[in-house]
Amino acid sequence: MVAVSISTALSSRIVDRSFFLTQIERRGIHLAAGPQAYLLAIFRVASVMRKADDPRAANEDACWEMIGDGIYVDGNATLEAAMPIFDRASVPFIPVVTLSGEDTPPELWGALFHVDALKAYNRALAATAAEEHS
């Protein structure tokens, strides 16, 4: 019993998570920090963005100007990558592009609006809370 107590105390000092949480963390899911941390990694930018042909889409010229300034996000990225861009740039939307290569110009898919990203995140938080309390 003494050996188990000592090994438990020692392992909790060396490893700050359980084996299960370590395995989940390796897959990119930050479960230990709570739903607010891992939910952003679930949503792909392409699933939340407004496409270029949407009636409420961003102005294409404004998108290209932002791309020229280095403000854009890859369409395959998650909201976890996009949300810090909103904080840094203080813009209402971010152009969503596909980067093919160094010699090829980016392809404009549409724009991710901050309000749409926050709505998707809020719906996911509400669904998670409802699931936890049901």
C-alpha positions in Angstrom: 0.0 0.0 0.0 2.9 2.3 0.7 4.4 1.6 -2.8 1.1 2.4 -4.5 0.8 5.7 -2.5 4.3 6.8 -3.4 3.9 5.9 -7.0 0.6 7.7 -7.3 2.1 10.9 -5.7 5.2 10.6 -7.9 3.3 10.1 -11.1 0.9 12.9 -10.4 3.9 15.2 -10.1 5.5 14.0 -13.4 2.4 13.6 -15.6 -0.3 16.3 -15.1 -3.0 14.3 -17.0 -4.4 10.8 -17.0 -3.4 8.3 -19.7 -6.8 8.8 -21.4 -6.5 12.6 -21.4 -3.0 12.3 -22.8 -4.2 10.1 -25.7 -7.1 12.4 -26.5 -4.7 15.4 -26.4 -2.5 13.8 -28.9 -5.4 13.7 -31.3 -5.9 17.5 -31.0 -8.9 17.4 -28.6 -8.3 19.5 -25.5 -10.9 17.8 -23.3 -9.2 18.5 -20.0 -9.7 22.3 -20.3 -13.5 21.9 -20.7 -15.8 22.3 -23.7 -14.9 25.9 -24.3 -11.4 24.9 -25.3 -12.0 21.9 -27.6 -15.2 23.1 -29.3 -13.4 25.6 -31.5 -11.3 22.8 -32.9 -14.4 20.9 -34.0 -15.7 23.5 -36.5 -14.0 23.9 -39.9 -13.9 27.4 -41.3 -15.4 26.2 -44.5 -18.6 25.0 -42.7 -19.2 28.3 -41.0 -18.1 30.8 -43.7 -20.3 32.7 -46.2 -19.5 31.6 -49.7 -18.7 34.2 -52.4 -22.1 33.7 -54.0 -24.0 34.2 -50.8 -26.2 37.4 -50.9 -24.7 38.5 -47.5 -21.2 37.7 -48.6 -18.3 40.1 -48.0 -17.2 42.6 -50.7 -14.7 40.8 -53.0 -12.5 43.9 -53.4 -12.3 44.2 -49.6 -11.4 40.6 -49.3 -8.5 40.9 -51.8 -7.3 44.0 -50.0 -7.2 42.1 -46.7 -5.4 39.1 -48.4 -2.8 41.6 -49.6 -2.4 42.8 -46.0 -1.9 39.2 -44.8 -5.3 38.9 -43.2 -6.9 35.6 -44.3 -7.5 32.1 -43.1 -7.2 28.7 -44.9 -10.5 27.1 -45.7 -9.3 23.8 -44.1 -8.4 25.5 -40.8 -10.6 25.4 -37.7 -12.2 28.2 -35.7 -9.4 27.6 -33.2 -7.0 29.1 -35.8 -9.4 31.8 -37.0 -10.5 33.4 -33.7 -7.1 34.8 -32.8 -7.0 36.5 -36.2 -10.2 38.4 -35.3 -8.6 39.5 -32.1 -5.4 40.7 -33.8 -6.9 42.3 -36.8 -10.1 43.8 -35.3 -12.1 43.1 -38.5 -15.7 42.0 -38.9 -14.7 39.2 -41.4 -11.7 37.3 -42.6 -11.3 36.2 -46.2 -11.2 32.4 -46.6 -8.7 31.1 -49.2 -7.1 28.0 -50.5 -3.3 28.2 -50.7 -2.2 26.0 -53.6 1.5 26.8 -53.7 4.1 29.6 -53.7 3.7 30.3 -57.5 -0.1 30.1 -57.5 -2.3 32.9 -56.2 -4.8 32.0 -53.5 -8.3 31.1 -54.4 -11.0 33.0 -52.6 -13.7 30.8 -51.2 -15.7 33.4 -49.3 -15.4 35.1 -45.9 -15.7 34.0 -42.3 -17.7 36.6 -40.3 -16.9 37.0 -36.7 -20.6 37.0 -35.8 -21.2 33.7 -37.6 -18.2 32.1 -35.9 -19.4 33.2 -32.5 -23.0 32.0 -33.2 -21.7 28.5 -34.2 -19.5 28.4 -31.0 -22.4 29.6 -28.9 -24.8 26.9 -30.3 -22.2 24.2 -29.6 -21.7 25.5 -26.0 -25.4 25.4 -25.5 -25.8 21.9 -26.9 -22.9 20.7 -24.7 -24.4 22.3 -21.6 -27.8 20.8 -22.4 -26.2 17.3 -22.9 -24.3 17.6 -19.6 -27.5 18.6 -17.7 -29.9 16.2 -19.2 
